[in-house]
Amino acid sequence: MAEPAASAGPDGREVRLARAEDLADPRLAPYTTLTDAALRRRVDAEHGVFLAESSQVVRRALAAGHTPRSFLLGDRYRESFADVLAAHPDVPLFTGPDEVLTSLTGFHLHRGALAAMDRPAPRPVTDVLAGARRVLIAEDLVDHTNLGAVVRSAVALGWDALLLTPQAADPLYRRAIRVSMGTVFRLPWARLEGPVAEAVPALREAGFAVAALEVTERAVGLDSPELEPLRSADRLALVLGQEGPGVRTETLEHTDADVVISMPDGVDSLNVAAAAAVALWELRAR
Ligand SMILES: C[S@@+](CC[C@H](N)C(=O)[O-])C[C@H]1O[C@@H](n2cnc3c(N)ncnc32)[C@H](O)[C@@H]1O
């Protein structure tokens, strides 16, 4: 027998999704096309949302004060999410069997829960820098997994803020959030209006030493005593380069120093998130 059409649950706030046709509800628009990052950027901006994925990440977003617009929950996860639902009785809840949710989201919803949340207003760079001693600059980092891993390390190693170039990935893209394990909600971040080179004078003016993490001729080894002034700098901004090309030449022309993690002959580079983890520890504020 065919499943009944979408229906409201006993508490009036729940909509049970049973068939593909039920997915026409406009409130479900933020949940479509989850796997296409470029499309997502447009969908998220259009609807002013970001998506938190997995029960843990949703909880962290809520704990950080983000406002849920709706929840989408696989039937199996209902019980383990009951406390969240009880704490937000007015937020619409969409539930359904796995196959229906998969046809909506474009991927298997194996982590149980998704929440569409209001996207916070962009923060000004000056706001994010206020009081920060250690700031990471993601120059054109386009990979959401790398960005999420970088954010996780930055928070775990006590860095205070993140700046991104206009081309860099979105820290609030579903996958970046999940790889960061929701730590992105603890890290103040802002987007620069232009290239890093243009931001360097203002950073210097604010008392930051500006260094690039990059394999260059002039780079100083991360473990070198020569790096002591950078290690003990009161304020430090560290630029990470794009996955393929690395830190832009124009940026390197403006930084105070380049820092390299020495590698054996024949090895070109580390993954940017791995390199960041090593350097963030060594250059942390003390
Ligand atoms: C994968 S690398 C870019 C490609 C690299 N320029 C190359 O030619 O192989 C991405 C970023 O990771 C960081 N990185 C990777 N390995 C590094 C190392 N050994 N020392 C310093 N930075 C490194 C830099 O910030 C670099 O821009």
The ligand as an SDF file (V2000), in Angstrom:
LIG
                    3D

 27 29  0  0  0  0  0  0  0  0999 V2000
   50.0920   21.7760   -0.2960 C   0  0  0  0  0  0  0  0  0  0  0  0
   50.8490   23.2850    0.0010 S   0  0  0  0  0  0  0  0  0  0  0  0
   50.9480   24.1040   -1.5490 C   0  0  0  0  0  0  0  0  0  0  0  0
   51.8090   23.4520   -2.5510 C   0  0  0  0  0  0  0  0  0  0  0  0
   53.2690   23.7380   -2.3690 C   0  0  0  0  0  0  0  0  0  0  0  0
   53.5830   25.1290   -2.5570 N   0  0  0  0  0  0  0  0  0  0  0  0
   54.0550   22.8980   -3.3340 C   0  0  0  0  0  0  0  0  0  0  0  0
   54.6400   23.4440   -4.2530 O   0  0  0  0  0  0  0  0  0  0  0  0
   54.0480   21.6700   -3.1660 O   0  0  0  0  0  0  0  0  0  0  0  0
   49.6150   24.2480    0.7390 C   0  0  0  0  0  0  0  0  0  0  0  0
   50.0680   25.0950    1.8830 C   0  0  0  0  0  0  0  0  0  0  0  0
   50.4670   24.2630    2.9590 O   0  0  0  0  0  0  0  0  0  0  0  0
   51.4840   24.8820    3.7100 C   0  0  0  0  0  0  0  0  0  0  0  0
   52.6470   23.9830    3.7110 N   0  0  0  0  0  0  0  0  0  0  0  0
   52.6630   22.7190    3.2770 C   0  0  0  0  0  0  0  0  0  0  0  0
   53.8550   22.1480    3.5220 N   0  0  0  0  0  0  0  0  0  0  0  0
   54.6200   23.0790    4.1280 C   0  0  0  0  0  0  0  0  0  0  0  0
   55.9430   23.0790    4.6490 C   0  0  0  0  0  0  0  0  0  0  0  0
   56.7040   22.0020    4.5830 N   0  0  0  0  0  0  0  0  0  0  0  0
   56.3900   24.2100    5.2330 N   0  0  0  0  0  0  0  0  0  0  0  0
   55.6060   25.3030    5.3190 C   0  0  0  0  0  0  0  0  0  0  0  0
   54.3360   25.3500    4.8430 N   0  0  0  0  0  0  0  0  0  0  0  0
   53.8300   24.2530    4.2640 C   0  0  0  0  0  0  0  0  0  0  0  0
   51.7400   26.2110    3.0500 C   0  0  0  0  0  0  0  0  0  0  0  0
   50.9660   27.2090    3.6970 O   0  0  0  0  0  0  0  0  0  0  0  0
   51.2640   25.9720    1.6350 C   0  0  0  0  0  0  0  0  0  0  0  0
   50.9370   27.1640    0.9890 O   0  0  0  0  0  0  0  0  0  0  0  0
  1  2  1  0
  2  3  1  0
  2 10  1  0
  3  4  1  0
  4  5  1  0
  5  6  1  0
  5  7  1  0
  7  8  2  0
  7  9  1  0
 10 11  1  0
 11 12  1  0
 11 26  1  0
 12 13  1  0
 13 14  1  0
 13 24  1  0
 14 15  1  0
 14 23  1  0
 15 16  2  0
 16 17  1  0
 17 18  1  0
 17 23  2  0
 18 19  1  0
 18 20  2  0
 20 21  1  0
 21 22  2  0
 22 23  1  0
 24 25  1  0
 24 26  1  0
 26 27  1  0
M  CHG  2   2   1   9  -1
M  END
$$$$
